[in-house]
Structure formats: C-alpha cells, structure tokens
Amino acid sequence: MSRFSLLLLIALNLCGFSFAKSVAVLETAADSTVKNLVSFNERQYLTNVLREKAIKVFHADRGWIIMTRENINVLLPAGKSIEDCEGSCLAETGRNISADYVAQAKIAKFGSGFSISAELYSTRNSKFVANFTAFSTTVDGLVSEIEEKAPGFFNKVLDESYENASGIGDLRSENDFKAEYNKLFVVRVVTRPAGAKLKLDGYAHPKCKQTPCQIQVEPGNHLFGVARDENDLVEIEERVYTNEQIIVIDLKSNTGKLVVNPRLLKNVGSVDDLDIEIDGHYVRSGEYTLYAGKHNLMISHPCYEKVSYDLNIEKGKVEFYEKELDVQKGKLYLTADNNEGPQSLAVFVDGAFVGNTPFKSVLPICSKVAVGDALHQDTIPVKIVPNASVNYNYFVEKSLLLAMEKTDSLLEARDKKSIGESVRSFAGHKIKTRKLALEISTAILLSGAVLALAMDSRASDLQERKTYSNDDNRKRLNKLETAQSVRKIGIGVAIAGAVGLVLNIAF
C-alpha cells in the first residue's frame, strides 16, 4: 500500500467517525547494554504483545484505530530512526505518522536480569500520559509483565479522553431527566468500601471519579467496572431499566503480605549490614503489604550468600521469608614460624580456641582469626576468600613469645598459690571443726552432770520429807520417782559427753 493510499484510508476513517482517534505502538527499543542479548525478533514479539493489549482496550466500534507495523513503516519518513527517540521526540514521531497517541517500550539491563519501561504520549500537545516499568530475570518473563501492566497503561488514554471531553451534567430529578433526555436513566452506583473509580462499558466515566455517585445511562445491559488503587477491578453486568436505580458492587482485596526476617548465624556478621530489596526498593526486616502477583526479593550481606527470590503474593495471604542465610566460607591453611623455625601457637576463631598451628580448616569469610594465648592474642590480617583456599604464614614476633612466657609464669604461680591456700584452708577447717566438737562434748558432759546432781539433791529431800496423810504421801512418792528418772537421764548425758570429750582428745 502506498503512502498516499494509507493517508487516504485514515482520512476516510476519520470521516466515518467524527471522534475517531489512532494509536501507534512503535517497535520496542533496546539499550546499548542489551542489544547483543535481546534479538530483533524478540523485540518485535514484545511489541506485538503490547499492540495486542492496545487492541483490547481501544475498541474499533468506539472509533479507535490501532496502526499496524506496516502502517507505521509506510508513514515513517525515510531514514528516520526511533531507536534513541524519547520524550517529546516520540510525540513528534507520532505526529509524523498521523497518530493521536504514540507508545513505545524500551529494554535495558538491570542487575541480574532485564528491565522494560514503556511511555505513552499525546501527539496533540506532546503531553506525557502514562508509563510503566517492570523487571524479569529472563526476556520471556517480560511477556507476562507486559500482559499484566499494559491494560492499565492504555486505559490512561481513555481517562484523559473523558477528562478532556465536555460531558453532560448529572440530573438529580426524574422530571428534569425526562424533559431533556427521554432515553436516559439516572443510576446511583455504590461500592463497598466507597471511594472507587467507575468504568462504564470499559471506559472511565467522567462524572464518577469516586463512589458513591450518580450517572445517566441508556436503558439496557451495561458493564459496570469499579476499582480502587489497592483493589481489583470488579466488573458486573447489570440491566438498567428504571430511573433512580441503585447498582451495588462489592470490591475484592487485591493485596497480600510479606514478612521478611532473614536470620544470621551467631557471631557471624551484623544485622546492620543486611541489604533487603523488594522489587528494587530498599526495606528493613518487617511486614509489608504488596499487590497480589509476582514480586522479587533480594537479600545481600558481606558475610553471606546473596539471595534472589521470586515469589507470588496471593490475595489475603501472608508469605514468610525467615530462613537462615547461607554463610560464605573459604579454606584457610595457617602456619607460624620465626627465625628459629616453625612454631606451634594456639589458634582462636572469633575468640574460641580451635587448635594449634599448623592449622587447616573451612571458615566463614568474616571470621576473626588470632594466635597467642588466653591473655595475649595477635589478630591475623588474612582475608578468607569465598569458595577458595588461602595459605597464610604468620611470622611470630619475639614480643608475643615473651608475653606468652609471662602468661605461663603467672599461671604456674597462680596454680601453686591455689594449692597452698587449699592445704591451709583444709588444715584450718580441721582445727576449727575439732575445737567445736570439744566444746560441744564438754557442754554435754557439764549439762548431764548438773542435771544428775540437781535431781539427786531433790530425791534426797523428798525422801526425808514427812507426810501426814495418805494423799500427801502418794504425791511425794510420785515426785520422788520422777526425780530419780531425770537423775538417770542426767547421768546418761554426762557419760555421753565424757565419751565424746575422750574421743576428741584421743584423735
């Protein structure tokens, strides 16, 4: 088809639809960093996916024209390249091909994957209308990202069209409604919760930017769609048949939660060095509310293996990432010597004794390695390399050996002093124990003797006492018997005390 014929066709379309508008989706561009990684055919395929989504949003029966790849190539000026065209340049390109709106996506390298960004401009005034960005570890993954984000991206054009259009005002009474619009009904749209935007038959309604609201609708079946920023688009089909009809729509939550709390090994690294990213945004450990769908979680730490985790957040559910990070490790072979030859020194890792030189082990790369003794340690300035072996020979300074010898002398003296103090303590304890036993035995002996003498004196007194009645005589005999019994007990106690005293003196 010639350039003139194509222009004529567009003109005829515009005549047939006084409100017809055209949208051009230009070929997906590639940043210089990915031109060798993403082929031309792959970029064309991504363009086709983006154009298909535009066709589904801009219905032909509503007066929209989606320009094909052939249309665009025919109308594009000879020698014109849009690879490096951005911003107002895109709008100018759109005007050159007689498009009302122009959109283009661009791929770039980002981290370990690919990013795609799309922009949409109005050619009438070079106004920036909409954009979206997405990330995927593979080129294939960009397809699903476009499919998810493109509908909302192109709907911004419909929103703008309605905002710029001069719509009819809301009619509040049925009489006013009948007077001017015999084929319209006043309908009230209510959502639970409130505060949603309305789309009627796929188009943003200019008179209902927040529910509840009242609009005028032709009788018959209509598709009512409502959505809030944090909710799904909910669409229901309702038949409008009367004035003051109420349409009630329940919104569905479109969010879930992610709890991020990675765990570190004890004594390996600090939580302050943790870098956590959700979809490229730095966050801290905690709970986050995310839109339902695919998300990327990245965790890095100087001492641990890097984590790149693709997860799917489901509506109303909570995902947890509380795994213990995998520490990065390397092999260390440590030897020690001085002018006199190889030396055997105690090796400490993070303050704990682990062996003597020569020392060979697999250690976390952030380990602090030192040699010496319990009081004097010299840190080894060795860098352990992840998944590699490092050989390090430590030259023992004379000052460290002298310090270690002093430590040995101090420990030896302390041990001797400790033994002497233990012997003296035991001897002193034995003397104190023997003295106490003698004092107890003497006290028992004296107590028994005093009790026996006292009861003997009382018994003699009762024997000599005269009585004048049988009753008094009976009482006197009972007391005499008690005194004699207690005297025997006193004698027994005195004997026990004497035995104890003799044994303590003998041993």
GUVO-509636 format. One record per residue (C-alpha): residue number from 1; residue in three letters; x, y, z. Coordinates in Angstrom, 3 decimals, decimal comma, padded with zeros to 6 digits. Last residue first. Layout:
# residues N
   nr  rest        px        py        pz
  NUM   ALA         X         Y         Z
...
END
This chain:
# residues 507
   nr  rest        px        py        pz
  507   PHE   042,006  -038,352   117,776
  506   ALA   042,442  -039,053   121,532
  505   ILE   041,247  -035,636   122,734
  504   ASN   038,172  -035,788   120,506
  503   LEU   037,420  -039,363   121,635
  502   VAL   037,780  -038,517   125,358
  501   LEU   035,459  -035,497   125,069
  500   GLY   032,856  -037,513   123,219
  499   VAL   032,909  -040,238   125,881
  498   ALA   032,590  -037,645   128,660
  497   GLY   029,632  -036,008   126,906
  496   ALA   027,901  -039,384   126,570
  495   ILE   028,540  -040,149   130,292
  494   ALA   027,086  -036,765   131,314
  493   VAL   024,007  -037,399   129,210
  492   GLY   023,485  -040,832   130,832
  491   ILE   023,901  -039,353   134,371
  490   GLY   021,378  -036,654   133,523
  489   ILE   018,919  -039,275   132,270
  488   LYS   019,356  -041,263   135,486
  487   ARG   018,718  -038,116   137,526
  486   VAL   015,525  -037,491   135,460
  485   SER   014,238  -040,921   136,489
  484   GLN   015,093  -040,360   140,205
  483   ALA   013,320  -037,004   140,169
  482   THR   010,207  -038,542   138,612
  481   GLU   010,053  -041,354   141,228
  480   LEU   010,437  -038,841   144,078
  479   LYS   007,673  -036,694   142,633
  478   ASN   005,336  -039,701   142,510
  477   LEU   006,295  -040,762   146,082
  476   ARG   005,543  -037,247   147,425
  475   LYS   002,134  -037,187   145,760
  474   ARG   001,168  -040,540   147,344
  473   ASN   002,346  -039,347   150,802
  472   ASP   000,254  -036,234   150,515
  471   ASP  -002,830  -038,336   149,736
  470   ASN  -002,161  -040,834   152,521
  469   SER  -001,941  -038,095   155,082
  468   TYR   000,615  -036,657   157,480
  467   THR   003,821  -036,565   155,374
  466   LYS   007,498  -036,196   156,432
  465   ARG   010,197  -035,070   153,901
  464   GLU   013,465  -037,056   154,159
  463   GLN   012,919  -038,996   150,933
  462   LEU   011,763  -035,885   149,088
  461   ASP   014,949  -034,025   150,010
  460   SER   017,150  -036,883   148,917
  459   ALA   015,325  -037,037   145,533
  458   ARG   015,746  -033,243   145,056
  457   SER   019,506  -033,471   145,695
  456   ASP   019,860  -036,352   143,237
  455   MET   017,793  -034,399   140,625
  454   ALA   020,164  -031,422   140,876
  453   LEU   023,269  -033,611   140,799
  452   ALA   022,070  -035,506   137,685
  451   LEU   021,086  -032,286   135,849
  450   VAL   024,424  -030,638   136,655
  449   ALA   026,340  -033,723   135,479
  448   GLY   024,368  -034,023   132,248
  447   SER   024,813  -030,342   131,389
  446   LEU   028,537  -030,498   132,228
  445   LEU   029,130  -033,508   129,973
  444   ILE   027,018  -032,101   127,075
  443   ALA   028,859  -028,750   127,246
  442   THR   032,233  -030,512   127,284
  441   SER   031,261  -032,604   124,211
  440   ILE   030,055  -029,490   122,324
  439   GLU   033,206  -027,522   123,085
  438   LEU   035,423  -030,436   122,063
  437   ALA   033,500  -030,828   118,754
  436   LEU   033,870  -027,104   118,014
  435   LYS   037,585  -027,249   118,566
  434   ARG   037,898  -030,260   116,270
  433   THR   035,940  -028,495   113,453
  432   LYS   038,026  -025,330   113,760
  431   ILE   041,238  -027,331   113,610
  430   LYS   040,009  -029,273   110,522
  429   HIS   038,957  -026,083   108,736
  428   GLY   042,317  -024,536   109,389
  427   ALA   044,024  -027,583   107,944
  426   PHE   041,774  -027,582   104,844
  425   SER   042,278  -023,858   104,279
  424   ARG   045,950  -024,220   104,656
  423   VAL   046,027  -027,040   102,114
  422   SER   043,752  -025,107   099,650
  421   GLU   045,780  -021,944   100,024
  420   GLY   048,920  -023,857   099,199
  419   ILE   047,287  -025,400   096,042
  418   SER   045,992  -022,015   094,813
  417   LYS   049,358  -020,421   095,349
  416   LYS   050,983  -023,125   093,279
  415   ASP   048,365  -022,732   090,471
  414   ARG   048,724  -018,951   090,479
  413   ALA   052,471  -019,212   090,216
  412   GLU   052,157  -021,552   087,239
  411   LEU   049,551  -019,318   085,560
  410   LEU   051,723  -016,239   086,037
  409   SER   054,759  -017,995   084,654
  408   ASP   052,802  -019,264   081,608
  407   THR   051,450  -015,746   080,972
  406   LYS   054,959  -014,337   081,203
  405   GLU   056,074  -016,866   078,595
  404   MET   053,177  -015,783   076,333
  403   ALA   054,264  -012,155   076,580
  402   LEU   057,833  -013,117   075,706
  401   LEU   056,605  -015,102   072,668
  400   LEU   054,447  -012,154   071,518
  399   SER   057,357  -009,720   071,831
  398   LYS   059,616  -012,030   069,805
  397   GLU   057,343  -011,633   066,767
  396   VAL   055,928  -014,769   065,216
  395   PHE   055,806  -014,610   061,419
  394   TYR   052,400  -015,875   060,299
  393   ASN   052,272  -017,895   057,097
  392   TYR   048,969  -017,719   055,199
  391   ASN   047,611  -020,082   052,584
  390   VAL   044,135  -019,275   051,221
  389   SER   041,818  -021,788   049,563
  388   ALA   038,696  -020,781   047,602
  387   ASN   034,888  -020,990   047,865
  386   PRO   034,637  -017,470   049,319
  385   VAL   038,055  -015,865   050,018
  384   ILE   039,319  -015,558   053,589
  383   LYS   041,207  -012,307   054,059
  382   VAL   044,174  -012,640   056,442
  381   PRO   045,396  -009,954   058,810
  380   ILE   045,936  -012,435   061,699
  379   THR   044,959  -010,886   065,031
  378   ASP   047,623  -011,206   067,767
  377   GLN   046,490  -012,613   071,070
  376   HIS   047,812  -012,173   074,616
  375   LEU   045,783  -013,208   077,658
  374   ALA   044,299  -016,608   076,703
  373   ASP   047,192  -017,444   074,397
  372   GLY   048,573  -016,413   071,023
  371   VAL   047,072  -016,606   067,543
  370   ALA   044,076  -014,760   066,012
  369   VAL   041,441  -015,297   063,311
  368   LYS   038,323  -013,105   063,048
  367   SER   035,830  -014,884   060,809
  366   CYS   034,028  -012,905   058,086
  365   ILE   034,792  -015,484   055,366
  364   PRO   033,204  -018,275   057,416
  363   LEU   035,834  -020,989   057,997
  362   VAL   036,967  -024,265   056,396
  361   SER   040,009  -025,610   058,296
  360   LYS   043,766  -026,061   058,368
  359   PHE   046,042  -025,124   061,289
  358   PRO   049,824  -025,582   061,559
  357   THR   049,424  -024,117   064,082
  356   ASN   047,250  -025,083   067,015
  355   GLY   043,559  -025,760   067,509
  354   VAL   040,095  -024,165   067,673
  353   PHE   040,176  -021,881   070,736
  352   ALA   037,195  -019,504   070,652
  351   GLY   037,565  -015,708   070,373
  350   ASP   036,060  -015,375   066,892
  349   VAL   038,479  -018,057   065,705
  348   PHE   041,455  -018,636   068,061
  347   VAL   044,626  -020,520   067,117
  346   ALA   047,170  -021,653   069,767
  345   LEU   050,732  -021,451   068,537
  344   SER   053,135  -024,173   067,460
  343   GLN   056,190  -022,565   065,891
  342   PRO   058,169  -023,458   062,758
  341   GLY   061,844  -022,334   062,680
  340   GLU   064,233  -020,373   064,918
  339   ASN   063,976  -017,203   062,850
  338   ASN   060,214  -017,251   063,264
  337   ASP   057,370  -019,571   062,307
  336   ALA   053,599  -019,894   062,054
  335   THR   051,303  -021,750   059,652
  334   LEU   047,674  -021,167   058,655
  333   TYR   045,808  -023,040   055,913
  332   LEU   042,416  -021,380   055,452
  331   LYS   039,568  -022,685   053,301
  330   GLY   036,581  -020,490   052,387
  329   LYS   033,019  -019,959   053,519
  328   GLN   030,030  -017,742   052,678
  327   VAL   027,236  -018,137   055,221
  326   ASP   023,897  -019,401   053,984
  325   LEU   021,121  -017,217   055,377
  324   GLU   018,764  -018,668   057,950
  323   LYS   015,271  -018,547   056,532
  322   GLU   012,550  -016,222   057,758
  321   TYR   010,830  -015,398   054,485
  320   PHE   007,115  -015,570   055,210
  319   GLU   004,136  -015,117   052,873
  318   VAL   000,818  -013,898   054,260
  317   LYS  -002,487  -014,371   052,440
  316   GLY  -005,401  -012,058   051,643
  315   LYS  -004,749  -012,078   047,916
  314   GLU  -001,751  -014,150   046,926
  313   ILE   001,809  -012,872   046,689
  312   ASN   003,967  -014,859   044,294
  311   LEU   007,683  -015,029   044,989
  310   ASP   010,893  -014,652   043,050
  309   TYR   013,942  -014,938   045,346
  308   SER   017,390  -013,531   044,794
  307   VAL   019,579  -014,321   047,821
  306   LYS   023,275  -013,417   048,047
  305   GLU   025,464  -015,827   050,044
  304   TYR   026,528  -014,454   053,398
  303   CYS   029,310  -012,447   055,067
  302   PRO   029,054  -009,163   053,142
  301   HIS   025,236  -009,316   053,285
  300   SER   022,673  -009,428   050,490
  299   ILE   018,936  -010,070   050,288
  298   MET   016,816  -009,699   047,139
  297   LEU   013,061  -010,269   046,976
  296   ASN   011,228  -010,104   043,654
  295   HIS   007,481  -009,854   043,272
  294   LYS   004,797  -011,620   041,226
  293   GLY   001,118  -011,075   041,894
  292   ALA  -001,154  -009,663   044,562
  291   TYR  -000,207  -006,113   045,479
  290   LEU   002,066  -005,879   048,489
  289   THR   001,631  -005,129   052,217
  288   TYR   004,947  -005,347   054,079
  287   GLU   005,985  -006,885   057,414
  286   GLY   009,467  -006,445   058,871
  285   SER   013,198  -006,509   058,185
  284   ARG   014,221  -003,263   056,565
  283   VAL   013,492  -002,004   053,060
  282   TYR   015,377  -000,952   049,915
  281   HIS   013,201  -000,804   046,784
  280   GLY   014,185  -002,884   043,742
  279   ASP   011,067  -005,047   043,744
  278   ILE   011,570  -005,738   047,443
  277   GLU   015,170  -005,111   048,480
  276   ILE   016,967  -006,099   051,681
  275   ASP   020,565  -005,089   052,469
  274   LEU   021,833  -006,520   055,772
  273   ASP   024,941  -004,855   057,214
  272   ASP   023,122  -003,634   060,350
  271   VAL   022,144  -007,249   061,052
  270   SER   025,796  -007,842   061,973
  269   GLY   028,132  -010,585   060,799
  268   VAL   028,811  -014,099   062,080
  267   ASN   028,733  -014,289   065,907
  266   LYS   025,572  -016,435   065,887
  265   LEU   024,428  -017,266   062,373
  264   LEU   022,135  -014,739   060,741
  263   ARG   018,362  -014,909   060,273
  262   PRO   016,297  -013,303   057,493
  261   ASN   013,105  -011,582   058,678
  260   VAL   010,872  -010,601   055,775
  259   VAL   007,111  -010,904   056,294
  258   LEU   005,184  -010,448   053,050
  257   LYS   001,523  -009,527   052,993
  256   GLY  -001,285  -009,818   050,487
  255   THR  -003,224  -007,336   048,427
  254   ASN  -006,015  -007,294   045,875
  253   SER  -008,975  -007,037   048,211
  252   LYS  -012,287  -007,529   046,488
  251   LEU  -014,783  -004,725   045,966
  250   ASP  -018,501  -005,272   046,465
  249   ILE  -020,750  -003,602   043,870
  248   VAL  -024,206  -002,044   044,463
  247   ILE  -026,118  -000,568   041,497
  246   ILE  -029,088   001,600   042,574
  245   GLN  -031,844   002,525   040,107
  244   GLU  -033,096   006,098   040,397
  243   ASN  -034,820   005,781   036,977
  242   THR  -035,653   002,366   035,635
  241   TYR  -034,466  -000,412   033,356
  240   VAL  -030,660  -000,561   033,538
  239   ARG  -029,602  -004,170   033,130
  238   GLU  -026,440  -005,038   035,055
  237   GLU  -023,180  -006,693   034,039
  236   ILE  -020,542  -006,841   036,753
  235   GLU  -016,857  -005,897   036,681
  234   VAL  -014,529  -005,743   039,669
  233   LEU  -011,093  -004,196   039,062
  232   ASP  -009,018  -005,434   041,939
  231   ASN  -008,258  -003,326   044,980
  230   GLU  -005,398  -001,224   046,388
  229   ASP  -005,724   001,662   043,946
  228   ARG  -009,511   001,437   043,888
  227   ALA  -011,572  -000,272   041,212
  226   VAL  -015,059  -000,300   039,683
  225   GLY  -016,406  -001,771   036,420
  224   PHE  -020,043  -001,598   035,348
  223   LEU  -020,842  -003,413   032,099
  222   HIS  -024,212  -002,336   030,700
  221   ASN  -027,422  -004,069   029,661
  220   GLY  -030,341  -001,883   028,570
  219   PRO  -031,582   001,647   029,173
  218   GLU  -029,101   004,451   028,431
  217   VAL  -027,193   005,688   031,464
  216   GLN  -027,014   008,965   033,359
  215   ILE  -024,702   008,988   036,406
  214   GLN  -024,971   009,304   040,183
  213   CYS  -022,059   008,733   042,555
  212   PRO  -020,951   006,674   045,576
  211   THR  -018,179   006,253   044,530
  210   GLN  -015,296   008,399   043,365
  209   LYS  -014,359   009,591   039,873
  208   CYS  -017,908   009,321   038,670
  207   LYS  -018,816   012,055   036,220
  206   PRO  -016,006   011,461   033,739
  205   HIS  -016,741   007,712   033,415
  204   ALA  -013,673   005,665   032,547
  203   TYR  -014,489   003,453   029,594
  202   GLY  -014,915  -000,346   029,507
  201   ASP  -018,718  -000,409   029,321
  200   LEU  -018,909   002,078   032,189
  199   LYS  -015,734   002,446   034,214
  198   LEU  -016,093   003,825   037,718
  197   LYS  -013,478   004,929   040,227
  196   ALA  -013,721   003,686   043,815
  195   GLY  -014,084   005,643   047,069
  194   ALA  -016,601   003,501   048,955
  193   PRO  -015,990   000,093   050,516
  192   ARG  -018,357  -001,376   049,444
  191   THR  -019,340   000,338   046,216
  190   VAL  -022,445   002,377   045,284
  189   VAL  -023,504   003,471   041,797
  188   ARG  -026,702   005,562   041,521
  187   VAL  -028,448   005,496   038,155
  186   VAL  -030,365   008,325   036,447
  185   PHE  -031,971   006,905   033,323
  184   LEU  -031,527   008,083   029,751
  183   LYS  -033,698   007,730   026,633
  182   ASN  -036,068   010,721   027,058
  181   TYR  -033,189   013,053   027,808
  180   GLU  -034,228   016,680   028,096
  179   ALA  -037,550   016,846   029,926
  178   LYS  -037,475   013,296   031,153
  177   PHE  -034,280   013,863   033,238
  176   ASP  -035,546   017,117   034,662
  175   ASN  -038,712   015,312   035,785
  174   GLU  -036,720   012,365   037,180
  173   SER  -034,662   014,601   039,405
  172   ARG  -030,932   014,773   040,010
  171   LEU  -029,561   015,057   036,505
  170   ASP  -025,804   014,891   036,302
  169   GLY  -024,191   017,217   033,823
  168   ILE  -023,469   016,240   030,266
  167   GLY  -019,881   015,575   029,383
  166   SER  -017,390   018,022   027,882
  165   ALA  -014,444   015,788   026,974
  164   ASN  -010,944   016,483   028,252
  163   GLU  -011,383   014,294   031,344
  162   TYR  -013,009   011,625   029,219
  161   SER  -010,160   011,457   026,768
  160   GLU  -007,615   011,515   029,584
  159   ASP  -009,245   008,534   031,273
  158   LEU  -009,380   006,689   027,955
  157   VAL  -005,679   007,374   027,394
  156   LYS  -004,896   006,179   030,958
  155   ASN  -006,598   002,923   029,957
  154   PHE  -003,509   002,172   027,862
  153   PHE  -001,235   001,696   030,928
  152   GLY  -003,925  -000,075   032,946
  151   PRO  -004,223  -002,662   030,178
  150   ALA  -000,401  -002,837   029,648
  149   LYS   000,616  -003,848   033,213
  148   GLU  -000,247  -007,546   033,412
  147   GLU   000,330  -008,561   029,786
  146   ILE   003,558  -006,531   029,723
  145   GLU   004,854  -008,314   032,842
  144   SER   003,840  -011,683   031,397
  143   VAL   005,914  -011,010   028,281
  142   LEU   008,882  -009,658   030,270
  141   GLY   009,393  -013,136   031,773
  140   ASP   010,484  -014,475   028,398
  139   VAL   013,375  -011,959   028,377
  138   THR   014,646  -013,502   031,628
  137   THR   015,350  -012,293   035,189
  136   SER   012,349  -010,000   034,966
  135   PHE   011,689  -006,377   035,851
  134   ALA   008,845  -003,955   035,125
  133   THR   008,246  -000,276   034,406
  132   PHE   005,073   001,571   033,458
  131   ASN   004,215   004,858   031,774
  130   ALA   001,300   007,183   031,146
  129   VAL   000,089   010,412   029,513
  128   PHE   003,115   012,630   028,826
  127   LYS   001,766   015,560   026,841
  126   SER   003,361   016,307   023,477
  125   ASN   000,415   018,693   022,803
  124   ARG  -001,501   016,904   020,061
  123   THR   000,896   013,956   019,936
  122   SER  -000,362   012,540   023,254
  121   TYR   002,399   010,446   024,766
  120   LEU   002,793   006,892   026,139
  119   GLU   005,908   005,503   027,778
  118   ALA   007,051   001,925   028,400
  117   SER   009,889   000,657   030,567
  116   ILE   011,375  -002,825   030,495
  115   SER   014,008  -004,126   032,889
  114   PHE   016,201  -007,157   032,337
  113   GLY   018,030  -009,546   034,651
  112   SER   020,997  -009,955   037,013
  111   GLY   021,128  -006,294   037,936
  110   PHE   019,241  -004,273   035,334
  109   LYS   019,992  -004,391   031,639
  108   ALA   017,675  -002,287   029,471
  107   ILE   014,589  -002,808   027,315
  106   LYS   012,480   000,030   025,866
  105   ALA   008,744   000,226   025,228
  104   GLN   006,959   002,648   022,893
  103   ALA   003,611   004,377   022,770
  102   VAL   002,137   007,028   020,456
  101   TYR  -001,218   008,774   020,686
  100   ASP  -003,080   010,826   018,081
   99   ALA  -001,191   009,202   015,206
   98   SER  -000,610   010,961   011,873
   97   ILE   002,734   009,219   011,147
   96   ASN   004,781   012,397   011,523
   95   ARG   002,661   013,404   014,533
   94   GLY   003,643   010,194   016,320
   93   THR   007,321   010,828   015,562
   92   GLU   006,947   014,261   017,140
   91   ALA   005,372   012,689   020,232
   90   LEU   008,247   010,216   020,433
   89   CYS   010,757   013,076   020,177
   88   SER   008,901   014,819   023,026
   87   GLY   010,006   012,013   025,343
   86   GLU   012,494   009,557   023,844
   85   CYS   013,990   008,644   020,472
   84   ASP   017,194   006,602   020,537
   83   GLU   015,924   003,692   018,461
   82   ILE   013,423   005,875   016,575
   81   SER   015,345   006,109   013,309
   80   LYS   014,088   008,199   010,349
   79   GLY   015,979   007,457   007,121
   78   ALA   012,825   007,923   005,047
   77   PRO   009,962   009,496   006,990
   76   LEU   007,697   006,984   008,822
   75   LEU   004,316   006,705   007,082
   74   VAL   004,986   003,368   005,361
   73   ASN   006,713   001,838   008,392
   72   ILE   003,852   002,870   010,699
   71   ASN   001,132   001,382   008,520
   70   GLU   003,118  -001,858   008,081
   69   ARG   003,524  -002,258   011,852
   68   THR  -000,200  -001,797   012,245
   67   MET  -001,949   001,354   013,479
   66   ILE  -004,627   000,816   016,099
   65   ILE  -007,699   002,848   015,124
   64   TRP  -010,293   003,817   017,726
   63   GLY  -013,883   004,807   016,886
   62   ARG  -015,832   003,002   019,576
   61   ASP  -016,537   000,084   017,252
   60   ALA  -012,768  -000,294   016,861
   59   HIS  -012,342  -000,929   020,585
   58   PHE  -009,255   000,605   022,189
   57   VAL  -008,538  -001,582   025,251
   56   LYS  -008,303  -004,983   023,525
   55   ILE  -006,382  -003,508   020,572
   54   ALA  -003,874  -001,904   022,951
   53   LYS  -003,225  -005,275   024,595
   52   GLU  -002,475  -006,753   021,170
   51   ARG  -000,038  -003,874   020,487
   50   LEU   001,962  -004,628   023,675
   49   VAL   002,169  -008,332   022,787
   48   ASN   003,231  -007,489   019,213
   47   THR   005,943  -005,132   020,504
   46   LEU   007,290  -007,917   022,747
   45   TYR   007,433  -010,166   019,660
   44   GLN   009,297  -007,496   017,703
   43   ARG   011,878  -007,221   020,489
   42   GLU   012,394  -010,999   020,411
   41   ASN   012,806  -010,913   016,630
   40   PHE   015,419  -008,139   016,916
   39   SER   017,431  -010,253   019,374
   38   VAL   017,941  -009,468   023,046
   37   LEU   021,436  -010,082   024,466
   36   ASN   023,549  -008,212   021,899
   35   LYS   021,334  -005,130   022,092
   34   VAL   021,309  -005,408   025,883
   33   THR   023,785  -002,791   027,138
   32   SER   023,104  -000,431   024,203
   31   ASP   019,503  -000,067   025,404
   30   ALA   016,897  -001,763   023,279
   29   ALA   013,830  -000,305   021,556
   28   THR   010,439  -001,961   021,225
   27   GLU   008,901  -001,077   017,864
   26   LEU   006,325   001,706   017,950
   25   VAL   002,736   001,276   019,139
   24   ALA   000,651   003,845   017,260
   23   VAL  -002,830   004,874   018,443
   22   SER  -005,442   006,486   016,209
   21   LYS  -008,519   008,506   017,120
   20   ALA  -012,016   008,502   015,687
   19   PHE  -014,400   011,166   017,043
   18   SER  -016,009   012,156   013,779
   17   PHE  -016,091   008,527   012,843
   16   GLY  -016,751   007,899   009,139
   15   CYS  -014,798   010,978   008,173
   14   LEU  -011,868   009,909   010,328
   13   ASN  -011,932   006,519   008,711
   12   LEU  -011,888   008,146   005,256
   11   ALA  -008,882   010,229   006,278
   10   ILE  -007,064   007,145   007,568
    9   LEU  -007,687   005,392   004,242
    8   LEU  -006,484   008,424   002,295
    7   LEU  -003,298   008,549   004,338
    6   LEU  -002,747   004,862   003,594
    5   SER  -003,366   005,373  -000,115
    4   PHE  -000,925   008,278  -000,263
    3   ARG   001,829   006,260   001,500
    2   SER   001,371   003,445  -000,943
    1   MET   000,000   000,000   000,000
END
